[in-house]
Amino acid sequence: MKGAYPIILQRTEAGYYVNIPDFEIGTQGDSIADAMEMARDAIGLAGIDMEDDGKTLPEPYTVKFEPEKDDIVTLVDVDFTEYRRKADNRAVKKNCTIPYWMSVAADKAGVNYSRLLQDAITNFLGLNKVQG
């Protein structure tokens, strides 16, 4: 699902503060482009959190706002399906322990520990395809 939400950029000494009325959140960025990217990320994170909690995403312009004289009002587009795919498929680091002798043998054999662990978990859980 794609959406375009209004954001309000307010100039600060450090860059730009971004108000995202429909999600009742804010963020900031060093430049206008950075602030817009941070807004897209904030909306994406908030959106998938809402979906995970079984909540409906707000429609754009559901929250009324009054920009100040020097504020910049623009839209930021977010592809929630793509954002979820990227978030769900991001790599996470896990620490595991194996005996030293096993580590030596695996290193000699050129074992890719990450791939081996992914394959083992996939088999253990009976997953038949890569998620995402």
Backbone as a chain_set.jsonl record, in Angstrom:
{"seq": "MKGAYPIILQRTEAGYYVNIPDFEIGTQGDSIADAMEMARDAIGLAGIDMEDDGKTLPEPYTVKFEPEKDDIVTLVDVDFTEYRRKADNRAVKKNCTIPYWMSVAADKAGVNYSRLLQDAITNFLGLNKVQG", "coords": {"N": [[0.838, -1.177, 0.0], [0.499, 2.187, -0.815], [1.073, 5.555, 0.196], [0.66, 9.118, 0.582], [1.669, 11.593, 2.625], [1.056, 14.662, 4.387], [3.624, 16.853, 5.478], [5.198, 19.114, 7.763], [7.719, 21.363, 7.544], [9.963, 22.979, 9.603], [12.235, 25.53, 9.976], [15.227, 25.342, 11.838], [17.979, 26.105, 14.087], [19.731, 24.002, 13.763], [18.962, 22.765, 11.424], [16.204, 21.29, 10.103], [13.059, 20.851, 11.614], [10.591, 18.366, 11.566], [7.184, 18.05, 11.427], [4.73, 15.6, 11.584], [1.644, 15.429, 11.113], [-0.567, 13.537, 10.73], [0.318, 11.175, 11.867], [1.015, 11.974, 14.305], [3.671, 12.459, 15.11], [7.156, 13.417, 15.124], [10.246, 14.439, 13.574], [13.63, 15.095, 12.519], [15.999, 16.815, 10.385], [19.116, 17.536, 8.693], [19.051, 18.986, 6.326], [16.617, 20.064, 3.865], [16.106, 17.916, 2.113], [17.175, 15.785, 3.629], [15.521, 15.941, 5.888], [13.047, 15.313, 4.741], [13.529, 12.671, 3.966], [13.968, 11.525, 6.473], [11.413, 11.904, 7.502], [9.941, 10.208, 5.827], [11.015, 7.758, 6.632], [10.249, 7.765, 9.348], [7.441, 7.755, 9.101], [7.125, 5.329, 7.73], [8.127, 3.465, 9.675], [6.339, 3.984, 11.82], [3.96, 3.303, 10.551], [4.236, 0.489, 9.958], [4.462, -0.44, 12.543], [1.925, 0.237, 13.528], [0.338, -1.408, 11.876], [1.267, -3.917, 12.756], [0.204, -3.863, 15.29], [-2.431, -4.179, 14.738], [-3.851, -1.935, 14.018], [-5.473, 0.56, 12.003], [-4.067, 2.345, 9.316], [-3.728, 5.892, 9.266], [-5.666, 8.055, 7.177], [-4.385, 10.353, 4.744], [-4.217, 13.796, 5.66], [-5.999, 13.666, 7.815], [-5.641, 14.85, 10.231], [-6.035, 18.11, 11.181], [-4.105, 21.062, 10.554], [-2.295, 24.077, 11.192], [-0.072, 25.799, 9.47], [2.837, 27.776, 10.248], [3.974, 31.084, 9.258], [6.554, 30.92, 7.913], [6.84, 28.203, 7.519], [7.311, 25.162, 5.688], [5.178, 23.312, 3.781], [4.653, 20.145, 2.582], [4.336, 17.067, 0.697], [5.054, 13.674, 1.583], [5.85, 10.651, 0.158], [5.148, 7.223, 0.839], [5.816, 3.84, 0.538], [4.352, 1.398, 1.97], [4.338, -1.391, 1.769], [6.781, -1.982, 0.521], [8.446, -0.817, 2.422], [7.963, -2.462, 4.638], [8.932, -4.892, 3.612], [11.679, -4.326, 3.374], [12.275, -3.799, 6.066], [11.603, -6.229, 7.31], [13.422, -7.96, 6.123], [15.903, -7.079, 6.847], [19.219, -7.512, 8.024], [20.03, -9.063, 11.082], [22.125, -9.23, 13.886], [23.264, -12.093, 15.505], [24.634, -13.77, 18.245], [26.498, -16.678, 18.689], [27.725, -19.697, 20.2], [30.234, -22.11, 19.705], [32.09, -25.195, 20.008], [35.677, -24.975, 20.213], [37.227, -26.786, 18.618], [35.369, -27.388, 16.65], [35.044, -24.945, 15.422], [37.6, -24.583, 14.307], [37.674, -26.704, 12.439], [35.477, -25.988, 10.817], [36.295, -23.488, 9.843], [38.524, -24.29, 8.327], [37.202, -25.698, 6.379], [35.951, -23.692, 5.08], [33.449, -22.699, 5.857], [30.482, -20.812, 5.629], [29.211, -19.191, 8.089], [26.888, -17.641, 8.587], [25.175, -18.285, 6.415], [24.932, -21.055, 6.821], [23.684, -21.142, 9.345], [21.267, -19.83, 8.736], [20.197, -21.655, 6.869], [19.965, -23.934, 8.52], [18.101, -23.045, 10.467], [15.912, -22.535, 8.809], [15.36, -25.15, 7.893], [14.859, -26.398, 10.385], [12.577, -25.067, 11.275], [10.864, -25.755, 9.305], [10.412, -24.155, 7.102], [9.619, -23.315, 3.785], [10.421, -21.455, 1.972], [12.207, -18.415, 1.289], [11.611, -15.703, 3.379], [9.772, -12.709, 2.595]], "CA": [[0.0, 0.0, 0.0], [1.242, 3.437, -0.893], [0.387, 6.724, 0.72], [1.386, 10.386, 0.569], [1.229, 12.292, 3.824], [1.591, 16.017, 4.53], [4.58, 17.135, 6.543], [5.481, 20.532, 7.949], [9.133, 21.579, 7.839], [10.218, 24.234, 10.302], [13.67, 25.815, 10.042], [15.822, 25.471, 13.168], [19.409, 26.411, 14.003], [20.458, 22.788, 13.359], [18.432, 22.224, 10.172], [14.743, 21.342, 9.977], [12.196, 19.984, 12.41], [9.483, 17.905, 10.727], [5.958, 17.63, 12.104], [3.939, 14.691, 10.751], [0.381, 15.501, 11.85], [-1.437, 12.361, 10.666], [0.867, 10.124, 12.73], [1.306, 12.625, 15.587], [5.083, 12.244, 15.403], [8.062, 14.377, 14.529], [11.628, 14.025, 13.347], [14.415, 16.249, 12.087], [17.038, 16.549, 9.398], [20.088, 18.614, 8.496], [18.642, 19.755, 5.15], [15.241, 19.744, 3.474], [16.105, 16.549, 1.578], [17.389, 14.882, 4.756], [14.311, 15.98, 6.71], [12.0, 14.566, 4.035], [13.885, 11.254, 4.059], [13.714, 11.138, 7.864], [9.957, 11.834, 7.634], [9.522, 8.973, 5.146], [11.414, 6.663, 7.515], [9.401, 7.812, 10.543], [6.101, 7.317, 8.697], [7.224, 3.895, 7.452], [8.229, 2.742, 10.95], [5.074, 4.129, 12.541], [2.94, 2.556, 9.814], [4.32, -0.959, 10.152], [4.136, -0.685, 13.958], [0.457, 0.271, 13.634], [-0.167, -2.636, 11.253], [1.583, -5.029, 13.656], [-0.711, -3.76, 16.433], [-3.793, -4.355, 14.251], [-4.488, -0.628, 13.839], [-5.616, 1.047, 10.638], [-3.249, 3.518, 9.017], [-4.565, 7.08, 9.051], [-5.75, 8.635, 5.841], [-3.725, 11.657, 4.703], [-4.975, 15.007, 6.027], [-7.027, 13.42, 8.831], [-5.383, 15.797, 11.31], [-5.957, 19.487, 10.685], [-2.959, 21.792, 11.077], [-2.138, 25.466, 10.752], [1.351, 26.106, 9.373], [3.312, 29.131, 10.532], [4.287, 31.866, 8.06], [7.755, 30.461, 7.209], [6.865, 26.745, 7.415], [7.183, 24.541, 4.364], [4.258, 22.176, 3.805], [4.821, 19.318, 1.395], [3.919, 15.676, 0.867], [6.064, 12.622, 1.532], [5.239, 9.388, -0.236], [5.675, 6.04, 1.506], [5.314, 2.56, 0.066], [4.389, 0.591, 3.185], [4.676, -2.773, 1.413], [8.224, -1.992, 0.308], [9.09, -0.521, 3.705], [7.88, -3.679, 5.45], [9.847, -5.874, 3.045], [13.033, -3.957, 3.767], [12.409, -3.945, 7.521], [11.555, -7.65, 7.662], [14.57, -8.671, 5.569], [17.176, -6.515, 7.286], [20.049, -8.471, 8.75], [20.206, -8.853, 12.512], [23.288, -9.969, 14.357], [23.056, -13.027, 16.603], [25.89, -14.329, 18.718], [26.356, -18.072, 19.09], [28.959, -20.299, 20.689], [30.494, -23.492, 19.296], [33.385, -25.638, 20.536], [36.849, -24.53, 19.463], [37.595, -27.766, 17.589], [34.398, -27.274, 15.565], [35.372, -23.7, 14.744], [38.798, -24.828, 13.504], [37.29, -27.552, 11.305], [34.59, -25.226, 9.944], [37.118, -22.481, 9.158], [39.322, -24.993, 7.311], [36.293, -26.1, 5.307], [35.406, -22.487, 4.443], [32.028, -22.594, 6.185], [29.835, -19.516, 5.76], [28.404, -19.397, 9.292], [25.577, -17.011, 8.443], [24.361, -19.089, 5.494], [24.667, -22.338, 7.471], [22.681, -20.927, 10.396], [19.984, -19.551, 8.069], [19.7, -22.922, 6.313], [19.58, -24.807, 9.631], [16.854, -22.537, 11.058], [14.867, -22.773, 7.808], [15.022, -26.578, 7.968], [14.315, -26.699, 11.707], [11.217, -24.512, 11.357], [10.056, -26.291, 8.207], [10.08, -23.097, 6.149], [9.924, -23.807, 2.443], [10.868, -20.379, 1.098], [12.797, -17.261, 1.942], [10.588, -14.713, 3.705], [9.904, -11.412, 1.924]], "C": [[0.883, 1.24, 0.0], [0.397, 4.563, -0.329], [1.268, 7.945, 0.579], [0.82, 11.23, 1.694], [1.839, 13.685, 3.897], [2.582, 16.08, 5.693], [4.798, 18.641, 6.6], [6.94, 20.658, 8.366], [9.307, 22.957, 8.459], [11.729, 24.412, 10.445], [14.095, 25.963, 11.497], [17.291, 25.84, 12.994], [20.199, 25.226, 13.47], [19.988, 22.221, 12.023], [16.936, 22.412, 10.079], [14.084, 20.364, 10.938], [11.02, 19.62, 11.518], [8.335, 17.445, 11.611], [5.163, 16.776, 11.118], [2.577, 14.539, 11.43], [-0.44, 14.208, 11.863], [-0.964, 11.22, 11.564], [1.209, 10.654, 14.121], [2.727, 12.331, 16.053], [5.899, 13.351, 14.763], [9.435, 13.773, 14.364], [12.39, 15.268, 12.938], [15.45, 15.827, 11.064], [17.929, 17.762, 9.223], [19.701, 19.542, 7.348], [17.187, 19.393, 4.839], [15.165, 18.313, 2.967], [16.269, 15.522, 2.699], [16.14, 14.81, 5.629], [13.171, 15.199, 6.054], [12.27, 13.07, 4.097], [13.63, 10.728, 5.48], [12.206, 11.02, 8.109], [9.425, 10.551, 7.0], [9.824, 7.766, 6.033], [10.525, 6.615, 8.757], [7.983, 7.327, 10.231], [6.103, 5.809, 8.431], [7.276, 3.068, 8.723], [6.916, 2.797, 11.724], [3.977, 3.299, 11.875], [3.024, 1.06, 10.036], [4.099, -1.33, 11.611], [2.619, -0.709, 14.16], [-0.153, -0.995, 13.045], [0.069, -3.843, 12.16], [0.666, -5.049, 14.87], [-2.174, -3.901, 16.023], [-4.557, -3.055, 14.062], [-4.533, -0.256, 12.361], [-4.749, 2.281, 10.447], [-4.148, 4.727, 8.792], [-4.573, 7.479, 7.579], [-5.003, 9.967, 5.863], [-4.707, 12.794, 4.986], [-6.106, 14.729, 7.014], [-6.857, 14.363, 10.01], [-5.231, 17.187, 10.703], [-4.762, 20.187, 11.322], [-2.92, 23.181, 10.47], [-0.643, 25.778, 10.67], [1.649, 27.563, 9.733], [3.72, 29.793, 9.212], [5.463, 31.289, 7.266], [7.859, 28.948, 7.083], [6.739, 26.3, 5.968], [6.267, 23.331, 4.522], [4.413, 21.431, 2.484], [4.31, 17.914, 1.696], [5.137, 14.755, 0.819], [5.345, 11.331, 1.191], [5.94, 8.231, 0.466], [5.009, 4.815, 0.899], [5.447, 1.597, 1.253], [4.751, -0.864, 2.905], [6.185, -2.911, 1.234], [8.964, -1.741, 1.618], [9.079, -1.754, 4.603], [8.851, -4.735, 4.933], [11.28, -5.585, 3.473], [13.253, -4.168, 5.264], [12.45, -5.415, 7.922], [12.789, -8.412, 7.196], [15.915, -8.073, 5.968], [17.931, -7.576, 8.082], [20.12, -8.082, 10.222], [21.352, -9.75, 12.972], [22.899, -10.827, 15.554], [24.408, -13.603, 16.978], [25.652, -15.774, 19.134], [27.725, -18.62, 19.473], [29.049, -21.738, 20.207], [31.838, -23.903, 19.902], [34.535, -25.207, 19.614], [37.202, -25.486, 18.33], [36.672, -27.687, 16.381], [34.679, -26.017, 14.736], [36.574, -23.885, 13.828], [38.433, -25.634, 12.252], [36.418, -26.782, 10.307], [35.374, -24.161, 9.169], [37.957, -23.119, 8.057], [38.462, -25.378, 6.111], [35.673, -24.898, 4.591], [33.918, -22.288, 4.686], [31.599, -21.125, 6.255], [28.836, -19.67, 6.912], [26.999, -18.819, 9.156], [24.658, -17.846, 7.553], [23.971, -20.423, 6.133], [23.595, -22.197, 8.547], [21.31, -20.639, 9.786], [19.371, -20.833, 7.517], [19.207, -23.848, 7.424], [18.262, -24.35, 10.263], [15.689, -22.76, 10.106], [14.403, -24.224, 7.858], [14.348, -26.929, 9.287], [12.861, -26.247, 11.823], [10.295, -25.022, 10.249], [9.614, -25.213, 7.221], [10.482, -23.563, 4.767], [10.348, -22.705, 1.48], [11.477, -19.264, 1.944], [11.685, -16.24, 2.183], [10.854, -13.428, 2.952], [9.741, -11.576, 0.5]], "O": [[1.878, 1.321, 0.721], [-0.833, 4.524, -0.373], [2.488, 7.826, 0.468], [-0.37, 11.543, 1.71], [2.994, 13.881, 3.52], [2.397, 15.451, 6.735], [4.606, 19.348, 5.611], [7.35, 20.133, 9.401], [8.859, 23.965, 7.912], [12.415, 23.538, 10.976], [13.42, 26.62, 12.289], [17.791, 25.882, 11.87], [21.217, 25.407, 12.803], [20.585, 21.262, 11.535], [16.444, 23.537, 9.987], [14.495, 19.21, 11.06], [10.506, 20.47, 10.791], [8.5, 16.554, 12.444], [4.948, 17.168, 9.971], [2.38, 13.625, 12.231], [-0.957, 13.824, 12.912], [-1.77, 10.386, 11.978], [1.634, 9.904, 15.0], [2.965, 12.003, 17.215], [5.387, 14.128, 13.957], [9.747, 12.73, 14.939], [11.856, 16.375, 13.002], [15.74, 14.642, 10.897], [17.545, 18.881, 9.563], [19.986, 20.738, 7.388], [16.606, 18.519, 5.481], [14.26, 17.57, 3.346], [15.578, 14.503, 2.714], [15.747, 13.726, 6.06], [12.418, 14.504, 6.737], [11.34, 12.281, 4.263], [13.133, 9.616, 5.655], [11.768, 10.134, 8.843], [8.56, 9.885, 7.568], [8.997, 6.864, 6.171], [10.096, 5.538, 9.17], [7.395, 6.575, 11.009], [5.192, 5.099, 8.855], [6.554, 2.079, 8.848], [6.439, 1.778, 12.222], [3.166, 2.671, 12.555], [2.004, 0.414, 10.278], [3.6, -2.418, 11.899], [2.092, -1.565, 14.872], [-1.053, -1.59, 13.638], [-0.811, -4.689, 12.319], [0.378, -6.112, 15.42], [-3.066, -3.761, 16.86], [-5.783, -3.068, 13.956], [-3.71, -0.719, 11.571], [-4.701, 3.157, 11.31], [-5.216, 4.601, 8.193], [-3.607, 7.261, 6.849], [-4.986, 10.643, 6.892], [-5.873, 12.742, 4.594], [-7.08, 15.481, 7.051], [-7.823, 14.649, 10.718], [-4.4, 17.406, 9.821], [-4.439, 19.941, 12.485], [-3.442, 23.422, 9.381], [-0.008, 25.998, 11.702], [0.819, 28.452, 9.545], [3.798, 29.132, 8.177], [5.368, 31.182, 6.043], [8.869, 28.448, 6.588], [6.137, 26.982, 5.138], [6.554, 22.43, 5.31], [4.316, 22.021, 1.408], [3.902, 17.618, 2.819], [6.111, 15.02, 0.114], [4.367, 10.956, 1.838], [7.154, 8.249, 0.665], [3.787, 4.762, 0.763], [6.522, 1.052, 1.504], [5.406, -1.503, 3.728], [6.791, -3.854, 1.742], [9.984, -2.373, 1.894], [10.078, -2.054, 5.257], [9.521, -5.401, 5.722], [12.007, -6.489, 3.885], [14.303, -4.661, 5.677], [13.243, -5.803, 8.779], [13.166, -9.409, 7.812], [16.956, -8.512, 5.479], [17.327, -8.43, 8.731], [20.254, -6.905, 10.557], [21.513, -10.876, 12.501], [22.279, -10.342, 16.5], [25.231, -13.889, 16.107], [24.698, -16.059, 19.858], [28.756, -18.059, 19.102], [28.08, -22.494, 20.283], [32.637, -23.042, 20.269], [34.37, -25.094, 18.399], [37.449, -25.05, 17.205], [37.098, -27.886, 15.243], [34.565, -26.028, 13.51], [36.572, -23.399, 12.697], [38.836, -25.285, 11.142], [36.599, -26.908, 9.096], [35.14, -23.959, 7.977], [38.087, -22.554, 6.971], [38.932, -25.383, 4.973], [34.952, -25.065, 3.607], [33.207, -21.77, 3.826], [32.277, -20.301, 6.869], [27.747, -20.215, 6.727], [26.026, -19.449, 9.572], [23.501, -18.085, 7.898], [22.831, -20.87, 6.007], [22.7, -23.036, 8.649], [20.299, -21.15, 10.268], [18.174, -21.073, 7.673], [18.156, -24.475, 7.29], [17.4, -25.178, 10.561], [14.598, -23.133, 10.537], [13.203, -24.5, 7.864], [13.37, -27.677, 9.304], [12.023, -26.947, 12.391], [9.095, -24.751, 10.256], [8.57, -25.339, 6.582], [11.555, -24.139, 4.587], [10.608, -22.973, 0.307], [11.275, -19.197, 3.156], [10.904, -15.95, 1.277], [12.005, -13.081, 2.69], [9.817, -10.6, -0.247]]}, "num_chains": 1, "name": "protein.A"}
